[in-house]
Amino acid sequence: MNLEEYFARTGYKGSTEKQDLETLTDIFQHHIRAVPFENLSIHCGEKITLELEHVYNKIVRRKRGGWCMENNQLLGWVLKGLGYDTSFLGAYVFNPHQNAYATLMTHLVVKVVIEGKAYIVDGGFGVSYQMWQPMELVSGKDQPQAPGVFRFTEKNGVWYLEKMRRKQYIPNQSFSNSDLLEKKECRKVYMFSLEPRTVEDFRFQCTYLQTSPDSLFTKKSICTLQTTDGFRALIGWTLTETTYNYKENMDLVEFVTLEDEEVEKTLKEKFNITLERKLVPINVKGSYTI
């Protein structure tokens, strides 16, 4: 495992001398545009494990993606290796269909402190809720980014992340009422405390999320990747390509339904993923919005 091989994977060619916010942002953006947020292992007979070497081999050498526990663990390792002051935090994801936060801490994020200021770096959420820049850990401050306006709010030691999105233009009107589309303009994303966590704190969740019939990740095959002007997502057989602010304060959301034989080709062409085993797509309705 070495940093040069990781940077070759993400295409980052900038300096690594300074541990400043500008360098952090550049490294982070290269990661989210090269490494998909995906759970395809679950749907092609592979087990997801949290050993760092396994994560490194999967993402860097096999050119796959991963979910938050993989993406953010790898990012944390990279940043620590560069000399950044990093730690892991654990979050509880909001479920819009149940209008409640999860009771299980399933989301791992990275906290980075630069010159006394704390930032949240999260390269493992995907779709339109994927931040494009590290977010300063301050309460009540709007932090506009290309995907929309993000904001942290702190109450009694608990931090809440929410996102305000733009209106959406959907040319394919047959998808205008898709359950994948988020209808609310302001959406809760997750909540967390500043208690430091370790990867060990996520062992049970890692097993549960890939085996339980109640888990979102067993109900949907998901692969999403950020682009320079939006993101693309393959959920089951539905390919979505979103362009942010393609007209003033309006995002373009394009949907297409793939045939079985188009899925693997699309993974290669749109996400640069080649699977070693046969994928069985799935998309049970509910619990996931873009």
BAFI-3210 file (N, C-alpha, C; in Angstrom, 3 decimals, decimal comma, padded with zeros to 6 digits):
// residues 290
n [1|2|3|4|5|6|7|8|9|10|11|12|13|14|15|16|17|18|19|20|21|22|23|24|25|26|27|28|29|30|31|32|33|34|35|36|37|38|39|40|41|42|43|44|45|46|47|48|49|50|51|52|53|54|55|56|57|58|59|60|61|62|63|64|65|66|67|68|69|70|71|72|73|74|75|76|77|78|79|80|81|82|83|84|85|86|87|88|89|90|91|92|93|94|95|96|97|98|99|100|101|102|103|104|105|106|107|108|109|110|111|112|113|114|115|116|117|118|119|120|121|122|123|124|125|126|127|128|129|130|131|132|133|134|135|136|137|138|139|140|141|142|143|144|145|146|147|148|149|150|151|152|153|154|155|156|157|158|159|160|161|162|163|164|165|166|167|168|169|170|171|172|173|174|175|176|177|178|179|180|181|182|183|184|185|186|187|188|189|190|191|192|193|194|195|196|197|198|199|200|201|202|203|204|205|206|207|208|209|210|211|212|213|214|215|216|217|218|219|220|221|222|223|224|225|226|227|228|229|230|231|232|233|234|235|236|237|238|239|240|241|242|243|244|245|246|247|248|249|250|251|252|253|254|255|256|257|258|259|260|261|262|263|264|265|266|267|268|269|270|271|272|273|274|275|276|277|278|279|280|281|282|283|284|285|286|287|288|289|290]
n.u [000,840|000,697|000,964|001,468|000,482|-002,216|-002,772|-002,320|-004,495|-006,633|-005,970|-004,780|-002,442|-001,301|000,428|001,710|002,811|001,909|-000,244|-002,894|-006,142|-006,790|-005,236|-006,299|-008,974|-008,614|-007,465|-009,592|-011,689|-010,697|-010,839|-013,662|-014,513|-013,315|-013,577|-016,220|-019,236|-020,490|-022,307|-021,987|-020,735|-022,305|-024,287|-023,131|-022,096|-019,858|-018,041|-018,086|-015,470|-013,762|-011,022|-008,179|-006,191|-007,529|-009,549|-007,983|-006,813|-009,125|-010,241|-008,059|-006,345|-008,038|-009,723|-012,315|-015,250|-016,735|-018,620|-019,410|-017,791|-015,634|-014,691|-014,284|-012,622|-010,333|-009,744|-009,225|-006,896|-005,131|-005,027|-004,030|-001,561|-000,396|000,030|-002,075|-004,273|-006,372|-009,491|-011,976|-015,561|-018,903|-022,050|-025,672|-027,932|-030,455|-033,709|-035,796|-038,265|-039,242|-039,177|-037,312|-034,302|-031,831|-031,513|-029,233|-025,746|-024,436|-022,875|-019,716|-017,555|-014,975|-013,117|-011,238|-008,699|-007,483|-005,193|-006,469|-009,145|-012,024|-013,061|-015,466|-015,005|-016,370|-016,462|-018,195|-021,042|-022,546|-024,691|-026,847|-026,344|-023,746|-021,091|-018,972|-016,852|-014,691|-016,457|-016,766|-016,883|-019,175|-021,981|-025,164|-024,438|-024,758|-023,377|-022,600|-022,306|-021,472|-023,377|-025,536|-026,892|-025,345|-025,651|-024,690|-026,156|-026,054|-027,149|-027,303|-024,868|-025,182|-024,779|-026,263|-026,692|-027,889|-029,363|-030,059|-031,690|-031,744|-034,412|-035,717|-035,333|-036,893|-036,607|-037,614|-040,672|-041,994|-040,654|-041,160|-042,520|-041,007|-039,928|-037,353|-036,742|-036,091|-038,445|-038,638|-037,376|-035,587|-033,544|-032,939|-029,869|-027,876|-027,094|-024,718|-022,225|-019,339|-017,747|-014,857|-014,368|-013,569|-012,632|-013,394|-015,763|-017,654|-017,950|-020,089|-022,203|-021,325|-021,567|-024,319|-025,570|-025,062|-026,343|-028,876|-032,379|-033,776|-032,115|-031,249|-029,246|-029,291|-031,575|-031,263|-029,197|-026,482|-024,652|-022,795|-021,344|-019,474|-019,276|-017,669|-019,612|-021,865|-023,563|-023,649|-025,744|-026,395|-028,993|-030,288|-031,749|-031,945|-030,577|-029,306|-028,507|-027,307|-027,112|-025,790|-027,367|-027,919|-029,519|-030,313|-030,496|-031,601|-031,579|-030,657|-032,114|-031,699|-033,193|-032,921|-033,960|-032,285|-031,584|-031,007|-028,633|-027,277|-026,273|-023,681|-021,974|-022,580|-021,681|-018,946|-018,457|-019,541|-018,791|-016,343|-015,982|-015,274|-016,620|-015,767|-017,396|-020,736|-023,212|-026,293|-028,800|-030,901|-033,809|-035,691|-038,575|-038,508|-036,965|-034,628|-033,311|-032,426]
n.v [-001,175|002,108|005,714|006,881|005,068|005,153|007,838|007,674|006,146|007,927|010,044|012,325|014,903|016,943|018,980|017,580|018,654|020,666|020,742|021,878|023,503|023,865|021,933|019,629|019,782|019,480|016,886|015,435|015,965|014,742|012,120|011,583|011,796|009,779|007,396|005,314|005,466|002,585|-000,556|-002,990|-005,398|-006,876|-007,799|-009,410|-011,633|-011,250|-010,667|-007,883|-006,515|-004,915|-004,674|-002,724|-003,223|-004,914|-003,187|-001,262|-002,783|-003,456|-000,936|000,614|-001,123|-002,963|-001,227|-000,607|000,664|001,641|001,488|003,849|003,029|001,936|003,785|006,163|005,229|004,623|007,180|008,499|007,147|007,928|010,741|010,890|009,739|011,760|013,611|015,017|016,026|013,744|012,049|009,496|009,645|008,686|008,318|008,693|007,817|009,619|008,487|009,117|008,013|006,896|009,070|009,544|009,266|006,694|003,999|002,677|003,137|003,682|005,078|006,134|008,840|011,307|013,407|016,327|018,385|021,561|023,988|024,600|024,663|022,674|020,238|018,411|015,609|013,762|011,184|009,246|009,112|009,617|010,156|013,063|013,996|013,949|015,694|018,172|019,563|019,811|020,307|022,993|022,643|024,114|025,537|026,258|027,708|028,474|026,582|026,901|024,798|023,170|020,981|021,986|023,726|023,119|022,485|022,530|021,900|022,318|020,751|020,381|018,938|017,180|016,863|017,911|017,277|018,877|019,405|021,773|021,722|022,472|023,282|020,746|019,654|017,363|015,697|013,233|012,493|010,270|009,471|011,347|011,043|009,234|007,065|007,390|010,037|012,867|014,745|016,887|020,189|020,839|018,669|016,355|014,774|013,288|012,560|013,168|012,672|014,150|012,222|010,315|007,602|004,166|001,868|-000,576|-000,085|-000,384|-002,955|-004,810|-003,447|-003,456|-006,133|-006,521|-004,689|-005,819|-008,230|-008,305|-008,552|-006,257|-004,205|-001,344|-001,712|-004,353|-004,369|-002,807|-002,482|-000,430|002,107|004,949|007,958|010,927|013,690|016,218|018,124|017,261|014,290|010,710|007,836|004,400|002,513|-000,444|-001,189|001,337|004,110|007,201|010,501|013,442|016,916|019,656|022,778|023,412|025,134|028,407|027,995|025,426|021,962|019,431|016,340|013,267|010,284|006,786|003,515|000,499|-002,466|-005,894|-006,833|-004,507|-003,528|-004,287|-003,231|-000,525|-000,036|-000,237|001,774|004,153|004,231|003,141|000,547|-002,845|-005,873|-008,868|-010,957|-012,150|-009,700|-009,276|-007,292|-005,212|-003,519|-002,644|-000,859|002,348|004,052|005,245|008,072|010,332]
n.w [000,000|-001,003|-001,177|-003,669|-005,522|-004,895|-005,612|-008,332|-009,002|-008,519|-010,086|-009,141|-009,284|-007,951|-005,466|-002,403|-000,273|001,476|004,271|003,930|003,501|000,814|-000,565|000,611|-000,302|-003,070|-003,283|-002,210|-004,061|-006,357|-005,491|-005,168|-007,763|-009,063|-007,666|-007,232|-005,220|-004,121|-003,852|-005,022|-004,587|-002,819|-004,454|-006,273|-005,142|-003,475|-000,435|001,715|003,454|006,208|006,552|006,132|004,186|002,442|001,564|000,288|-001,800|-003,218|-004,034|-005,038|-006,563|-007,892|-008,982|-008,127|-006,405|-003,304|-000,180|002,495|004,696|003,501|001,478|003,060|005,067|003,600|002,574|005,001|005,786|003,739|004,135|006,744|006,279|004,855|006,753|007,879|010,563|011,578|012,302|012,945|012,754|013,758|012,168|012,016|009,671|007,897|007,144|004,616|003,950|006,232|007,769|009,818|011,808|011,470|013,840|014,138|014,057|011,168|009,362|008,436|008,857|008,144|010,241|009,983|011,186|010,663|011,267|013,699|012,980|012,481|010,103|008,182|006,247|003,791|001,758|001,033|000,496|-001,809|-004,757|-004,900|-002,396|-001,826|-000,627|-002,133|-001,271|001,612|004,648|006,844|010,335|011,699|013,344|011,959|009,696|006,322|003,702|000,649|-002,185|-005,314|-005,569|-004,089|-001,219|001,758|005,304|008,690|011,862|015,306|018,271|021,631|021,707|019,610|016,164|013,118|009,702|006,840|003,579|001,068|-001,957|-005,519|-007,878|-010,126|-013,468|-015,491|-018,306|-019,301|-018,795|-017,839|-015,655|-013,759|-011,386|-010,032|-007,399|-006,741|-006,889|-004,942|-003,249|-001,499|-000,889|001,078|002,751|005,314|006,176|007,774|011,280|013,934|016,541|018,161|019,175|019,035|016,781|015,902|013,267|014,224|015,538|013,614|012,737|013,230|011,944|009,313|008,577|009,055|007,248|004,778|004,807|006,058|005,399|005,803|005,236|003,332|001,474|000,673|-000,740|-002,940|-005,778|-006,112|-007,723|-007,829|-009,080|-008,854|-011,117|-013,196|-013,411|-012,091|-011,226|-011,753|-011,612|-011,109|-010,346|-009,588|-012,572|-013,465|-014,904|-014,011|-014,853|-013,694|-014,087|-012,564|-011,936|-014,622|-015,973|-014,812|-011,413|-011,627|-011,863|-014,183|-014,699|-015,958|-016,960|-017,707|-018,573|-018,350|-020,269|-019,285|-020,523|-020,972|-018,622|-017,538|-019,499|-019,252|-016,635|-017,082|-019,024|-017,938|-015,260|-014,996|-014,051|-013,812|-013,194|-011,426|-010,973|-011,740|-011,845|-010,158|-010,696|-008,610|-007,440|-005,172|-004,291|-002,610|000,257|-000,733|-002,174|-004,812]
ca.u [000,000|001,461|000,184|001,646|-000,443|-003,550|-002,927|-002,448|-005,882|-007,564|-005,528|-004,285|-001,044|-000,913|001,414|001,297|003,732|001,179|-001,454|-003,835|-007,501|-006,783|-004,735|-007,307|-010,122|-008,205|-007,342|-010,947|-012,473|-010,198|-011,349|-015,091|-014,747|-012,659|-013,968|-017,671|-019,928|-021,219|-022,488|-022,189|-020,229|-023,424|-025,163|-022,403|-021,551|-018,615|-018,220|-017,420|-014,764|-013,244|-009,570|-007,686|-005,473|-008,555|-010,183|-006,990|-006,721|-010,387|-010,445|-006,887|-005,795|-009,103|-010,450|-013,709|-015,627|-017,116|-019,528|-018,733|-016,780|-014,466|-014,207|-013,789|-011,471|-009,189|-009,438|-008,603|-005,528|-004,364|-004,814|-003,128|-000,244|000,134|000,298|-003,252|-004,833|-007,637|-010,146|-013,245|-016,792|-019,984|-023,296|-026,942|-028,474|-031,888|-034,512|-036,910|-039,542|-039,712|-039,082|-036,601|-032,904|-031,602|-031,138|-027,928|-024,701|-023,953|-022,133|-018,404|-017,035|-013,643|-012,940|-009,877|-008,454|-006,430|-004,952|-007,469|-010,514|-012,441|-013,811|-015,956|-014,693|-017,203|-016,409|-018,933|-022,505|-023,051|-025,782|-026,819|-026,003|-022,296|-020,440|-017,860|-015,756|-014,753|-017,362|-016,331|-017,780|-019,777|-023,429|-026,064|-023,862|-024,956|-022,129|-022,991|-021,413|-022,120|-024,592|-026,600|-026,440|-025,262|-025,611|-024,659|-026,806|-025,672|-028,081|-026,944|-023,751|-025,474|-024,674|-027,179|-026,379|-029,014|-029,015|-031,108|-031,406|-032,425|-035,502|-035,227|-035,989|-036,841|-037,137|-038,399|-041,753|-042,446|-039,942|-041,381|-043,006|-040,166|-039,649|-035,946|-036,623|-036,365|-039,466|-038,465|-036,247|-034,618|-033,515|-032,016|-028,966|-027,513|-026,711|-023,522|-021,570|-017,900|-017,021|-014,003|-014,695|-012,592|-013,265|-013,986|-017,129|-018,551|-017,895|-021,438|-022,997|-020,847|-022,198|-025,775|-026,019|-024,963|-027,039|-030,247|-033,408|-034,269|-031,108|-031,377|-028,209|-029,675|-032,768|-030,924|-027,815|-026,223|-023,327|-022,891|-020,042|-019,539|-018,619|-017,231|-020,756|-023,028|-023,271|-024,433|-026,093|-027,074|-029,714|-030,985|-031,606|-032,224|-029,407|-029,624|-027,395|-027,738|-026,228|-026,152|-027,550|-027,723|-030,100|-030,250|-031,178|-032,357|-030,742|-031,175|-032,077|-032,058|-033,395|-033,103|-034,021|-031,402|-031,843|-030,024|-027,353|-026,629|-025,814|-022,229|-021,362|-022,767|-020,760|-017,608|-018,355|-019,935|-018,235|-015,021|-015,994|-015,404|-016,847|-015,194|-018,497|-021,970|-024,080|-027,750|-029,366|-032,142|-034,275|-036,959|-038,988|-038,458|-035,804|-033,417|-033,628|-031,291]
ca.v [000,000|003,360|006,883|007,148|004,188|005,714|009,058|007,234|005,680|009,061|011,031|013,539|015,180|018,166|018,909|016,988|019,233|021,470|020,158|022,993|023,222|023,815|020,612|018,657|019,856|018,938|015,434|014,944|016,014|013,694|010,841|011,361|011,725|008,568|006,214|005,305|004,959|001,432|-001,746|-004,062|-006,676|-007,597|-008,349|-010,319|-012,746|-010,936|-010,158|-006,611|-006,537|-003,595|-004,628|-001,645|-003,756|-005,411|-001,992|-000,669|-003,625|-003,364|000,381|001,114|-002,070|-003,550|-000,078|-000,641|001,679|001,053|002,340|004,835|002,433|001,672|005,046|007,117|004,642|004,819|008,614|008,804|006,607|008,797|012,050|010,688|009,499|013,049|014,449|015,721|015,631|013,128|011,063|008,996|009,858|007,802|009,055|007,979|008,334|009,918|007,737|010,011|007,291|006,703|010,389|009,342|008,851|005,288|003,729|002,028|004,026|002,962|005,930|006,563|010,052|011,720|014,778|016,817|019,675|022,343|025,274|024,804|024,577|021,297|020,033|017,064|015,122|012,576|010,739|007,988|009,180|009,434|010,900|014,523|014,349|013,882|017,004|018,311|020,224|019,617|021,270|023,498|022,185|025,249|025,379|027,297|028,473|027,914|026,334|026,609|024,026|022,872|020,162|022,691|024,391|022,239|023,213|021,816|022,509|021,578|020,867|019,536|018,047|016,371|017,643|017,488|017,764|018,931|019,971|022,417|021,473|023,298|022,621|019,739|019,513|015,951|015,597|012,001|012,695|009,005|009,323|012,539|010,619|008,123|007,081|007,756|011,493|013,558|015,760|018,044|021,052|020,742|017,254|015,925|013,761|012,425|013,215|012,537|013,357|014,306|011,148|009,610|006,196|003,372|000,956|-001,662|000,302|-000,594|-004,356|-005,386|-002,767|-003,894|-007,434|-006,342|-003,975|-006,630|-009,509|-008,185|-008,222|-004,905|-003,226|-000,689|-002,162|-005,649|-004,133|-002,047|-002,446|001,003|002,580|006,365|008,611|012,361|014,142|017,611|019,033|016,626|012,911|009,669|006,750|003,214|001,888|-001,513|-001,028|002,742|004,995|008,615|011,443|014,760|018,058|020,703|024,168|023,482|026,450|029,135|027,400|024,258|020,810|018,544|014,948|012,413|008,878|005,780|002,149|-000,384|-003,892|-006,690|-006,955|-003,194|-003,135|-004,411|-002,269|000,803|000,062|-000,008|003,036|005,317|004,205|002,515|-000,642|-004,169|-006,824|-010,201|-011,913|-011,712|-008,835|-009,473|-005,996|-005,231|-002,190|-002,673|000,525|003,021|004,207|005,815|009,143|011,023]
ca.w [000,000|-000,975|-001,573|-005,095|-006,247|-004,667|-006,424|-009,727|-009,138|-008,540|-011,066|-008,494|-009,607|-007,257|-004,388|-001,131|000,720|002,464|004,847|004,003|003,033|-000,653|-000,954|001,063|-001,215|-004,368|-003,113|-001,965|-005,288|-007,239|-004,990|-005,416|-009,210|-009,588|-006,889|-007,042|-004,035|-004,659|-003,002|-005,999|-004,049|-002,199|-005,494|-007,168|-004,378|-002,769|000,920|002,010|004,734|006,560|006,694|005,277|003,026|001,518|000,996|-000,616|-002,996|-003,954|-004,640|-005,762|-007,545|-008,717|-009,543|-007,720|-005,437|-002,030|000,571|003,344|005,574|002,662|000,908|004,058|005,746|002,709|002,586|006,288|005,741|002,837|004,762|007,878|005,707|004,387|007,917|008,381|011,862|011,201|013,174|012,416|013,516|013,332|011,941|011,874|008,412|007,878|006,183|004,265|003,860|007,609|008,399|011,085|011,718|011,792|015,231|014,068|013,548|009,989|008,438|008,918|008,209|008,587|010,724|009,754|011,834|010,008|011,947|014,745|012,458|012,184|008,864|007,908|004,902|003,603|000,370|000,949|000,564|-003,165|-005,393|-004,742|-001,015|-001,737|-000,591|-003,070|-000,556|003,066|005,280|008,147|011,393|012,407|013,404|011,468|008,592|004,987|002,988|-000,728|-003,039|-006,598|-005,442|-003,372|000,013|002,921|006,574|009,957|013,023|016,522|019,397|022,778|021,397|018,427|014,933|012,067|008,358|005,917|002,280|000,276|-003,375|-006,512|-008,610|-011,057|-014,771|-015,857|-019,672|-019,449|-017,828|-017,255|-014,388|-012,928|-010,070|-009,575|-005,957|-006,565|-006,856|-003,689|-003,503|-000,623|-001,254|002,180|003,125|006,363|005,630|008,902|012,532|014,505|017,648|017,920|019,847|018,072|016,535|015,163|012,316|015,017|015,906|012,469|012,300|013,212|010,932|008,002|008,326|009,028|006,056|003,560|004,976|006,553|004,397|006,092|004,843|002,034|000,547|000,086|-001,558|-004,142|-006,267|-006,254|-008,117|-008,158|-009,258|-009,097|-012,350|-013,036|-013,383|-011,484|-010,842|-012,412|-010,685|-011,627|-009,237|-010,298|-014,028|-013,775|-014,989|-013,850|-015,029|-013,219|-014,341|-011,613|-012,332|-016,078|-016,210|-013,544|-010,266|-012,078|-012,193|-015,212|-014,254|-017,084|-016,589|-018,745|-018,040|-019,105|-020,389|-018,544|-021,217|-021,019|-017,289|-017,388|-020,422|-018,660|-015,501|-017,617|-019,751|-017,139|-013,905|-015,086|-013,185|-014,410|-012,111|-011,630|-010,872|-012,385|-011,048|-010,218|-010,297|-007,829|-007,065|-004,423|-004,123|-001,314|001,153|-001,342|-003,121|-005,391]
c.u [000,888|000,633|000,290|000,669|-001,882|-003,768|-002,996|-003,876|-006,852|-007,176|-005,019|-002,798|-000,520|000,116|000,831|002,143|002,979|-000,042|-002,491|-005,177|-007,547|-006,319|-005,744|-008,482|-009,801|-008,101|-008,732|-011,758|-011,990|-010,726|-012,799|-015,417|-014,096|-013,190|-015,477|-018,071|-020,783|-021,257|-022,598|-021,697|-021,360|-024,225|-024,398|-021,592|-020,211|-018,941|-017,456|-016,776|-014,086|-011,733|-009,017|-006,985|-006,447|-009,229|-009,261|-006,920|-007,970|-010,479|-009,268|-006,457|-006,862|-010,007|-011,963|-014,016|-015,915|-018,140|-018,725|-017,597|-015,502|-013,873|-013,579|-012,648|-010,210|-008,767|-008,733|-007,155|-004,624|-004,020|-003,874|-001,692|000,426|000,406|-000,876|-003,670|-006,233|-008,176|-011,449|-014,389|-017,853|-021,304|-024,484|-027,685|-029,982|-032,574|-035,747|-038,258|-040,127|-039,720|-038,395|-035,137|-032,789|-031,213|-029,762|-026,927|-024,007|-023,025|-020,840|-017,954|-015,685|-013,699|-011,479|-009,746|-007,264|-006,341|-006,072|-008,913|-010,832|-013,292|-014,305|-015,653|-015,440|-017,218|-017,244|-020,422|-023,162|-024,220|-025,704|-026,461|-024,500|-021,731|-019,264|-016,648|-015,844|-015,645|-016,841|-017,368|-018,222|-021,284|-024,153|-025,563|-024,136|-023,608|-022,483|-021,893|-022,155|-023,376|-025,773|-026,014|-026,503|-025,210|-025,557|-025,445|-026,462|-026,693|-027,664|-025,873|-023,989|-025,481|-025,583|-026,734|-027,650|-028,567|-030,236|-030,753|-032,152|-033,646|-034,892|-036,041|-035,783|-037,447|-038,021|-039,504|-042,301|-041,750|-040,241|-041,898|-042,211|-039,903|-038,176|-035,758|-036,977|-037,336|-039,257|-037,248|-035,179|-034,678|-032,499|-031,154|-028,515|-027,199|-025,534|-023,067|-020,080|-017,079|-016,176|-014,383|-013,513|-013,352|-013,934|-015,436|-018,143|-018,594|-019,292|-022,269|-022,619|-021,477|-023,706|-026,241|-025,957|-025,687|-028,508|-031,230|-034,000|-033,307|-031,399|-030,437|-028,453|-030,872|-032,459|-029,460|-027,537|-024,795|-023,476|-021,499|-020,251|-018,788|-018,185|-018,413|-022,012|-022,679|-024,074|-024,662|-026,770|-027,680|-030,633|-030,695|-031,782|-030,941|-029,884|-028,372|-027,913|-026,675|-026,677|-026,276|-027,365|-028,446|-030,140|-031,141|-032,062|-031,382|-031,438|-031,018|-032,594|-032,092|-033,426|-033,125|-033,204|-031,978|-030,741|-028,651|-026,606|-025,954|-024,288|-021,487|-021,444|-021,848|-019,346|-017,477|-018,597|-019,237|-016,832|-014,900|-016,158|-015,500|-016,253|-016,266|-019,758|-022,835|-025,543|-028,400|-030,648|-032,514|-035,662|-037,327|-038,775|-037,082|-034,543|-033,823|-032,347|-031,543]
c.v [001,241|004,491|007,156|006,312|004,676|006,947|008,725|006,774|006,853|010,129|012,326|013,718|016,432|017,926|018,208|017,553|019,953|020,711|021,273|022,604|023,081|022,441|019,527|018,611|019,216|017,409|014,796|014,897|014,983|012,319|010,619|011,289|010,501|007,299|006,239|004,964|003,809|000,268|-003,006|-005,416|-007,526|-008,354|-009,133|-011,330|-012,518|-010,433|-008,852|-006,718|-005,195|-003,557|-003,641|-002,175|-004,286|-004,236|-001,358|-001,469|-003,505|-002,044|000,810|000,160|-002,680|-002,483|-000,161|000,592|000,995|001,936|003,140|004,239|002,098|002,979|005,956|006,547|004,843|006,289|009,016|008,344|007,492|010,108|011,948|010,481|010,771|014,012|015,248|015,156|015,083|012,213|010,636|009,365|008,904|008,560|008,111|008,613|008,539|009,105|008,569|009,310|006,992|008,013|010,310|008,981|007,374|005,142|003,070|003,001|003,342|003,787|006,434|007,790|010,417|013,163|015,160|018,185|020,342|023,704|025,598|024,741|023,136|021,264|018,589|016,745|013,801|012,208|009,499|008,124|009,051|010,320|012,393|014,965|014,231|015,301|017,012|018,991|019,845|020,698|021,692|023,119|023,380|025,120|026,574|028,108|027,760|027,756|025,904|025,833|023,736|022,011|020,878|023,335|023,398|023,086|022,229|022,605|021,656|021,834|019,876|018,497|017,121|017,288|017,044|018,096|017,765|019,614|020,572|022,241|022,464|022,569|021,675|019,740|018,082|015,791|014,372|011,998|011,404|008,732|010,460|012,203|009,433|008,215|007,374|009,268|012,048|014,709|017,031|018,871|021,065|019,319|017,023|014,796|012,784|013,253|012,446|013,313|013,437|013,269|010,383|008,131|005,495|002,472|-000,200|-001,365|000,016|-002,042|-004,971|-004,786|-003,225|-005,236|-007,289|-005,744|-004,818|-007,973|-009,365|-007,874|-006,833|-003,817|-002,657|-001,324|-003,571|-005,494|-003,421|-002,256|-001,001|001,241|004,041|006,976|010,092|012,686|015,591|018,570|018,412|015,237|011,967|008,546|005,625|002,494|000,824|-001,395|000,436|003,561|006,437|009,435|012,842|015,801|019,200|022,066|024,357|024,701|027,119|028,497|026,212|023,147|019,950|017,101|014,056|010,951|008,004|004,407|001,230|-001,788|-004,633|-006,674|-005,617|-002,817|-003,171|-003,423|-000,851|001,005|000,376|001,392|004,260|005,395|003,587|001,298|-001,900|-005,178|-008,189|-011,294|-011,304|-010,897|-009,220|-008,165|-006,182|-003,797|-002,301|-001,234|001,036|003,151|004,785|006,870|009,789|012,532]
c.w [000,000|-001,578|-003,062|-005,931|-006,087|-005,548|-007,919|-010,000|-009,281|-009,552|-010,455|-008,769|-008,903|-006,163|-003,160|000,005|001,838|002,966|005,043|003,395|001,512|-001,150|-000,588|000,103|-002,554|-004,323|-002,987|-003,259|-006,311|-006,801|-005,416|-006,908|-009,851|-008,931|-006,648|-005,599|-004,547|-003,678|-003,855|-005,506|-003,489|-003,248|-006,555|-006,354|-003,716|-001,367|001,079|003,385|004,955|006,785|005,668|004,029|001,973|000,805|-000,047|-001,918|-003,864|-004,726|-005,517|-006,867|-008,457|-009,318|-009,313|-006,876|-004,116|-001,353|001,591|004,166|004,805|002,141|001,956|004,892|004,904|002,673|003,880|006,339|004,894|003,535|005,960|007,387|005,207|005,534|008,422|009,741|011,603|012,296|012,512|013,354|012,974|013,241|011,777|010,694|008,513|006,793|005,833|004,233|005,244|008,388|009,763|010,809|012,093|013,262|015,299|013,449|012,369|009,098|009,072|008,140|008,831|009,077|010,546|010,412|011,149|010,690|012,930|014,284|012,093|010,916|008,808|006,448|004,739|002,124|000,135|001,124|-000,804|-003,528|-005,072|-003,324|-000,767|-001,731|-001,569|-002,438|000,913|003,672|006,644|009,201|012,234|012,303|012,797|010,296|007,265|004,293|001,561|-001,467|-004,339|-006,450|-004,800|-002,128|001,171|004,194|007,734|010,993|014,238|017,626|020,473|022,451|020,210|017,201|013,866|010,736|007,526|004,632|001,606|-001,196|-004,264|-007,072|-009,642|-012,346|-015,239|-017,255|-019,876|-018,396|-017,228|-015,920|-013,405|-011,534|-009,524|-008,077|-005,697|-006,435|-005,478|-003,967|-002,671|-001,041|-000,163|002,724|004,245|005,810|006,719|010,135|013,140|015,735|017,324|018,678|018,825|017,986|015,881|014,197|013,056|015,388|014,805|011,999|012,177|012,080|009,527|007,621|008,158|007,700|004,794|003,651|005,364|005,428|004,617|005,631|003,460|001,011|000,002|-000,851|-002,869|-004,506|-006,685|-006,723|-008,519|-008,206|-009,531|-010,387|-012,148|-012,949|-012,784|-010,981|-011,720|-011,423|-011,441|-010,428|-009,832|-011,786|-014,442|-013,743|-014,934|-014,092|-014,709|-013,531|-013,444|-012,289|-013,830|-016,647|-014,840|-012,479|-010,656|-012,444|-013,245|-014,738|-015,382|-016,652|-017,838|-018,070|-018,944|-019,219|-019,628|-019,207|-021,305|-019,702|-017,172|-018,283|-019,850|-017,460|-015,973|-018,211|-018,869|-015,780|-013,850|-014,164|-014,037|-013,268|-012,465|-011,568|-011,478|-011,420|-011,257|-009,759|-009,490|-007,478|-006,449|-004,096|-002,697|-000,719|000,514|-002,343|-003,616|-005,401]
res [m|n|l|e|e|y|f|a|r|t|g|y|k|g|s|t|e|k|q|d|l|e|t|l|t|d|i|f|q|h|h|i|r|a|v|p|f|e|n|l|s|i|h|c|g|e|k|i|t|l|e|l|e|h|v|y|n|k|i|v|r|r|k|r|g|g|w|c|m|e|n|n|q|l|l|g|w|v|l|k|g|l|g|y|d|t|s|f|l|g|a|y|v|f|n|p|h|q|n|a|y|a|t|l|m|t|h|l|v|v|k|v|v|i|e|g|k|a|y|i|v|d|g|g|f|g|v|s|y|q|m|w|q|p|m|e|l|v|s|g|k|d|q|p|q|a|p|g|v|f|r|f|t|e|k|n|g|v|w|y|l|e|k|m|r|r|k|q|y|i|p|n|q|s|f|s|n|s|d|l|l|e|k|k|e|c|r|k|v|y|m|f|s|l|e|p|r|t|v|e|d|f|r|f|q|c|t|y|l|q|t|s|p|d|s|l|f|t|k|k|s|i|c|t|l|q|t|t|d|g|f|r|a|l|i|g|w|t|l|t|e|t|t|y|n|y|k|e|n|m|d|l|v|e|f|v|t|l|e|d|e|e|v|e|k|t|l|k|e|k|f|n|i|t|l|e|r|k|l|v|p|i|n|v|k|g|s|y|t|i]
***
